[in-house]
């Protein structure tokens, strides 16, 4: 499956009287990996929820390959768009393979059994997050990081052309953080991913959107967006940005305000 | 890779759930149901040997391979007294187990079941209201319809009360269920105490404890139909019930319209609960225990849990009814009292297991 085009236009989201996201416009071209960064409460998760169709926009549109995501039948959209959300699932005695198999649901008719194609998609998804050895274990007994990988496998089994992920590297150790992001980057699908870690975002994303207080304050390729001035403005911390000699990607180092040696204050 | 392999070896239980194991489990449960049904037809004040039970049953079904050697009286006991009772036990047990399974997925809580969520109390109140106020069109259909309406009302009320910010905690769910059930039961008692017809009140009071006695073939039709409808629809919807286990948002991203699905399933669950309560009274804890026991055997996939729970629930209630009517013979214990005696401790165990999982389980 190839990548879909995502166009978020003028989206405003509210919860009661509180404004979560205001007039955000964002585009992801087919096959791009787009990173969403910003401090806590900047509206990253809310914006993603509007894209994967859980939080209905007050104003604006979400278009996937030109079609309004909010007026498509849910199953139709689910064949194009898969998501890894922050929701805590209750496994109720499902095995890992059964959890991943859920991802095939939008592609199947009710009452139809698991086809060879389903089985192949499930195995491939498990393999791509290094979870083949977990396949027969009860989902409820996995560690936080193992669960996260399984949930990513479930989204991959859905065979999406647009994949939306909310902090997919949470709870993962460094090796699996890198592996998961490499898998995402290699997918032919378009990827929209919220990330906390700016260096991971800089390394793996084609373009970044920086959110603050529910609005986009900057967007573009990582080396254009991640500047000391922007980081000072958005995160309110001092930072240095260098280009890493081997990866060629920007690398952010934060400089704590109280200086390296508190003892020197004397 | 080696680290992963090692950690999976260390896992205590890896539940076998391939197709063959599932088939064997299902056959074993079906065999158990046959044994329980035979016992249900054989045991009682007049003991009928199993072989004779089978002779009578197969003869009645039209098979002529044995000459009738039994008395008319025994035939009447097996076919007309115990037959409908065993069948109502099977239908009610299966229905409650299936409905409990569905509710646990729908509210995403392992402690859910029709009795604890007040649905049974709502159904009782609806049915009793019809008996007390509307004796002019007293009949199984109006009784069941009122019970259905009561169950649906109670379920929606409990769900709305327990849900805050899109989440339902076990504590709020159980508290809301207890509160709603208490109010409904109080109203029911009020109705019974103020009604002019004392005899009717006594009959109804016995019925509110749940029992399978006094049933005839004619009154089995509606519960049977409700059970078949319930199982058929839930089996078709089993993949969607599975999706709910992933969480509401995740289920939505996999193509499920959660709100609409839940509303429809609540109506179905209330319908089955209402009809069963109208026939057998509120019988608690079957819908709680059976799904959990069955999941230990076949895993959590609803395509497997539902049929296994139906078979297990049928056997369980037939067995409970045998105990209820033989242990203090010639007096009968209401079968609901008996299921509560088993179910209460089970509920406590489940609650503690749930709490332990949350506190000490993997992150």
Contacts between the chains, C-beta under 8 A, distances in Angstrom:
chain1	res1	chain2	res2	distance
A	49	B	249	7.3
A	52	B	249	7.7
A	52	B	252	7.5
A	52	B	253	4.9
A	53	B	252	6.4
A	53	B	253	7.3
A	54	B	249	5.0
A	54	B	252	5.4
A	54	B	253	7.6
A	74	B	252	6.9
A	74	B	255	4.8
A	74	B	256	6.5
A	74	B	257	5.0
A	75	B	255	3.8
A	76	B	255	7.8
A	77	B	255	7.1
A	78	B	253	6.5
A	78	B	254	5.3
A	78	B	255	3.1
A	79	B	255	7.4
A	81	B	253	7.1
A	82	B	253	6.4
A	82	B	254	7.7
A	83	B	249	7.9
A	83	B	250	7.4
A	83	B	253	4.0
A	85	B	247	7.0
A	85	B	249	4.6
A	85	B	250	5.4
A	85	B	253	6.6
A	87	B	246	7.9
A	87	B	247	3.6
A	87	B	248	6.9
A	87	B	249	4.5
A	87	B	250	5.6
A	88	B	247	6.7
A	89	B	245	6.6
A	89	B	246	4.8
A	89	B	247	4.5
A	89	B	250	6.3
A	90	B	108	5.7
A	90	B	110	8.0
A	90	B	245	6.2
A	90	B	247	7.5
A	91	B	245	6.5
A	91	B	300	7.0
A	92	B	104	7.3
A	92	B	105	7.4
A	92	B	110	7.0
A	92	B	245	5.1
A	92	B	295	7.1
A	92	B	300	4.7
A	93	B	15	7.7
A	93	B	295	4.6
A	93	B	296	7.8
A	93	B	299	5.6
A	93	B	300	3.5
A	94	B	242	7.4
A	94	B	245	6.1
A	94	B	299	6.9
A	94	B	300	4.3
A	94	B	301	6.7
A	95	B	15	7.1
A	95	B	17	6.8
A	95	B	299	6.3
A	95	B	300	7.9
A	98	B	242	7.5
A	98	B	299	7.1
A	98	B	300	7.0
A	98	B	301	5.4
A	99	B	246	7.1
A	102	B	239	7.9
A	102	B	242	5.9
A	102	B	243	5.8
A	102	B	246	5.8
A	102	B	254	6.2
A	103	B	254	6.7
A	105	B	239	5.3
A	105	B	240	7.6
A	105	B	242	7.6
A	105	B	243	6.0
A	105	B	254	5.3
A	105	B	255	6.5
A	105	B	256	7.9
A	106	B	254	5.8
A	106	B	255	3.8
A	108	B	239	7.3
A	110	B	236	5.2
A	110	B	237	7.2
A	110	B	239	6.4
A	110	B	240	7.8
A	111	B	235	7.9
A	111	B	236	5.9
A	130	B	1	7.6
A	130	B	4	7.2
A	133	B	1	7.3
A	133	B	4	4.2
A	133	B	5	5.4
A	133	B	8	5.2
A	134	B	4	7.0
A	134	B	8	6.6
A	136	B	8	7.9
A	136	B	14	5.3
A	137	B	8	6.0
A	137	B	11	5.7
A	137	B	14	6.3
A	138	B	13	7.6
A	138	B	14	7.9
A	138	B	15	6.8
A	140	B	357	7.2
A	140	B	361	7.1
A	141	B	11	6.5
A	141	B	361	7.6
A	141	B	362	6.2
A	142	B	362	6.3
A	143	B	362	4.9
A	143	B	363	6.2
A	144	B	362	7.1
A	144	B	363	4.0
A	151	B	250	7.7
A	154	B	246	7.5
A	158	B	254	6.8
A	164	B	253	7.9
A	171	B	363	7.2
